Amino acid sequence: MDGDWEEVNRLPLPPSGEHAVPTPVTTLAFDNSHELLWAGNEYGRVTSFYGTELTQYTSFKAGEDPVRQILLHDRGVIALCSRSIHMAMRRGPPIWHIANDEMKDLRCMSFTSKGTSEILLAGLQDTMFIIDIEKGTVSKQIPAADHYTIMKRSRHICAATKTGAVNILDSTTFNVIKTWNAHSSLINDMDAQHDFIVTCGYSLRQGQSYMLDPLVNVFDLKNMISLPPVPFPAGGAYVRMHPRMSTTSIVVSQLGQIHIVDLMNVNTSNVRQANVLSYLSMVEIAPSGEAIALADAEFNIHLWGSPNRIRFAELSNPVDFAEPEDDHIALDWSVDTPLSSIGLPYYREQLLSAWPSHMIVEVGAPPSEIDPQYLATMKATEWGGYGRNRRNKKRNQVENTRTAEKAPTSLQAPKFLSEKARESANDTSTEKKISEVADALGATEISSLQTDVPIMYRIVEIKYSKFGVDDFDFAFYNETSYSGLENHISNSYANSLLQVLHYTPLIRNLALQHAATSCINDKCLLCEMGFVFDMLDKAEGTICHATNLLKTLSIHPQAGPLGLLEEDAPGASLTNMLQGLNRFLLDKIAQDYRSIPPHSAAFDQYKVLATPATMAIRCMSCRSEHTRPGTSFVHDLVYPIPKTLPRNSRAPKPSFCQILKASIERETTSRGWCSRCQRYQSLATRKTIHGAPAVLMLNAAINSPEAKQFWTFPGWLPEEIGIIIDQGQVYCYHGDDLKLHIQRGIHNITVYSLIGLAANVTSGQQQKTHLVSLVNVAHSQPMVPAESQWHLFNDFLVRPTKSEDALTFNSTWKIPSVITYQIKAANNRIDTTWKQNLDTSLLYMDLNPNLAEKRYRPLTPDEAPGEGTIIALDTEFVAIRQPEIEMNSDGERETIRPIAYALARVSVVRGAGENECIPFIDDYIVSKEHIVDYLTSYSGIVSGDLDPRFSKHNLVSLKVAYKKLWILLNLGCKFLGHGLKQDFRVTNIHVPKAQVIDTIDLFFVKARLRKLSLAFLAWYLLREDIQLETHDSIEDARTALKLYKKYLEFSDAGIIETILQDIYRTGREMNFKPPAAKKDGHLIQRMETPTLVADGADSGPSTPIKRPSGLSGPNVFIPGKASPFKY
């Protein structure tokens, strides 16, 4: 309490009615988010007063009994009466009211461990109640260990009994942890804050009269012991702890004597005297600590504080006042007044402008668009062109183009996450929940038999706000535990094939086994697949993207010539590109898997991908024949040529197994060079098959209308097939034939399960062609489920579907492209041994040992990271594509494509141990893409830093930098940093929440909607100025680590909530930016990360010396420079 504190205002509590008698104040409470003081009377009426003038703001009836206590909530005010509890908005309208027969004499209440969503009620009765604030219902009734008169919440719930004791209750179970006998008779007032409880009470003296104790009793909640009492000769009637000074207490006598005393030094105190004519009945202190309210027996409320800077709440929200009604404006009704300047009145009769429907005529409708496929096959003549009708319309049928234009072509995009956050903050009622998403998706049934493309199969597009792709609500499209892939990346047509491969256990096992080896080849696609598969597993339904894999594909020297890149083949058929990619990837899987010796014997044992065969080539002229290996990884299906049949006759349709047999054996005739004839001749080739692969990959190769017709029969693609290899020939069975062969057991038959397929979806005129995948995820579960689990993967839209829909095709819009079978014996065999065999040697390597200046020190085997090891991470980016922005028809800027980043630097700092804060990774990434902006002011990267010809830094490939992080992730390390979401996104890695410690979330109050910058937190909490000129990832990682240490200290001391409120209050005053650090009128230059001295060198230590903790006591916080906390 400063020296200028005095009585600022005094007013009587207004009576309940115009002719009512004044009533005493039964409770007082300051608002924690508005400049309001709340008071209750004995008739159940709650009244609020605004500002230091104590202007009456609202008044409403909370119950019929005296108001015992008032609590403040974000949504409103909660008033407790003897037999009911009432919640209302601050403007007065009720939210809910609860009365119960068991509520007989309630006296007190407190928030529980669930924060402000639940309260505990108690009183002079045997039952306590738990109230759910959001629902406004009694969620539970529990027996009370005692009768309680006062409740305060700090580290625990502290409840004063009517016998002078204080029960300390667990805020979760509400069991009594400790009982403290504070006074011999009863407790008149109590407060609890941080680690202290202070009480004032009565004792029975001589003459059988009760007198106030001349001592204020103190209890240490942290150590559960009594502390020396604070002497107060005048007799302590009321006591409050200062909300910002953790050891300061305010003691008030009944006659108005006020003492401000430090519990740790009771010999020093500040004394004031309130001017009261009778005695005081109530005392309350504001959450800001800058105002005190007193209530006396004359029904008056006294407001004390410093007249120059009094306020109630730390961060005040504006108070809503009723808008005054506008006065009627006199209209100038004269012949010179334009009629358009006079507003029209409300009308009930029909206006002259309401024309009847028969007088409204539509203008000409727009012409229908011509299908590009029709134009491509049209035959030109002198008078125009003609061709086959490829549309789903009858001849000469007219299309209603107006309806076609208005028809939805895709799912309506959800609101941006930032919009939802703002709406939920402004709306006090419970917002629409995510269940509406399920209703929106569930309203559209997937059916492959529909003539038009079902909405779930249509193209899904990402919309961008000013916050980029992170603001898009991907969860709207996926409520499953299976992750989708983003489709705004170049060559993302591969998403459908990647999903099928991911849910093929044998291929997933191979990829992860190889990724866990020492391979650092930056063109290894098998490693990249392993990284993507691991990311999809860990994401568990969260959106992912395959940026690194697709980048590796785009720089592969063979991908461009094979026509696998969208930028090199604009307008090419996506299904043909996907089938080519299927052949290319499977060939690379085999090569990459064998590249790291010794390769696993599992590859040869299963013969996972290859169909071993010998190809015999015979010249049709000289009859000479020679053989060569004919092993293949992918089989293109070959369909029989339709034959001309007699009229009224029908040829039997070949089954899928018959076509598969012909496709594997594949006898063809073509022209080729005959070495014996020494000329080109007709050559006949046929295959002799020696074995069946564990994974059977098929390209549908549908290139004709006749081939499409095979797939239009429901159930034509079987979910199980059996293959027998006998004397070089293939025999394939399904359905009842397969069951019969399995029962007989005569032949060695290999049974295959259909894992999934990629399908080509042609949306006609409204949308371009795209690819989806349909996968039975049941075969990739660790445990065998009871039934199949087919899912549609339409990029980031994931939805369960029935097997009938998944395996039914439509010649007009849904045709298979790639089909995958796996041996049934390998289903649900998920190999996790790669984690135990993880090669961690890369963490201990120094790939640039001759670097002149090293800012890092590689790990040693003694520092081997493991489960729970904390490492601090920060990354820097460069821009490889500027955002594309256009103006829409409303004149607003709309982002078409957001800015694209590439990883430029990765720094990882030790989080504990002797070398704490010393980086062991500081990798600069070799740039293989054109950089449009180095973002130097944010990244610290300049031209030449990422060029091997000029860089003086530790330059490595993206594969090396990524794999180090991936190894640390799978060792179980915890990644600590500030704003790690963007780091993980650009790095293209998914880290489970259990392994992430993000200081941007630790120092965040959700109700504020604003997250704090690293520089501001460093200035406020660490007394350090960082990022003055540019960013340095090592400096940022170290700062995040220090902030985390501070957070742990604050949490242990129980003052984190208070610190957060002070941070936000100061941030609001300073616009959440640290002041520019100046020295002698010049800006202090940012110090670069110090160069580490080699072991054994004579120089002194250059690594930072660990400073003592900022907490000198249990509740003492040393603030930052210029911090308002500093006295």
Secondary structure, DSSP 8 states (H G I E B T S, - for coil): --TT-EEEEEEE---SSTT-----EEEEEE-SSSSEEEEEETTSEEEEEETTTTEEEEEEE--SS-EEEEEE-SS-EEEEESSEEEEE-TTS-EEEEEE-TT-SSEEEEEEETTEEEEEEEEESSSEEEEEETTTTEEEEEEE-SS-EEEEEESSSEEEEETTSEEEEE-TTT--EEEEEE--SSEEEEEEEETTEEEEEEEEEETTTEEEE-SEEEEEETTTTEEEEEEE-TT---EEEE-SSSTTEEEEE-TTSEEEEEETTEEEEEEEEE---SS-EEEEEE-TTSSEEEEEETTSEEEEEE-TTS--S-SS------------------STTS-GGGS------S--TT---GGG------------HHHHHH-EEETTEEE----SSS-TT----HHHHHHS--S------HHHHHHHHHH--S----THHHHHHHHTS---TT-SS--GGGS-----BBTTBGGGS-GGGGB-SSS--B---STTGGGHHHHHHHHT-HHHHHHHHHHHTSS---TT-HHHHHHHHHHHHHHHTTS-B--HHHHHHHHH-TTTTTTT--TTTSTT--HHHHHHHHHHHHHHHHHHHHTTSSS--HHHHHHT-S-B-EEEEEEETTT--EEEEE--BSEEE----------TT-------HHHHHHHHHH--EEEEEEETTTTEEEEEEEEEEE----SEEEEE----SHHHHHHHTSTT-S-SEEEEEEETTEEEEE-HHHHHHHHHH--S--EEEEEEEEEEEE--TTSS--EEEEEEEGGGGSSS--SS--EEEEETTEEEE--HHHHT--BTTTEEEEEEEEEEGGGTT----HHHHT---HHHH--S-TT-SS-------GGG---TT-EEEEEEEEEEEE--EEEE-TTS-EEEEE--EEEEEEEEEEE-SSTTTT-EEEEEEE---S--SB--HHHH---TTTT-TTT--S-EE-HHHHHHHHHHHHHTT-EEEESSHHHHHHHHT----GGGEEEHHHHT--GGG-----HHHHIIIII-----SSS--HHHHHHHHHHHHHHHHHHHHHT-HHHHHHHHHHHHHHTTT-----EETTEE-----------TT-SS---S------S-SBTTB----TT-TT--
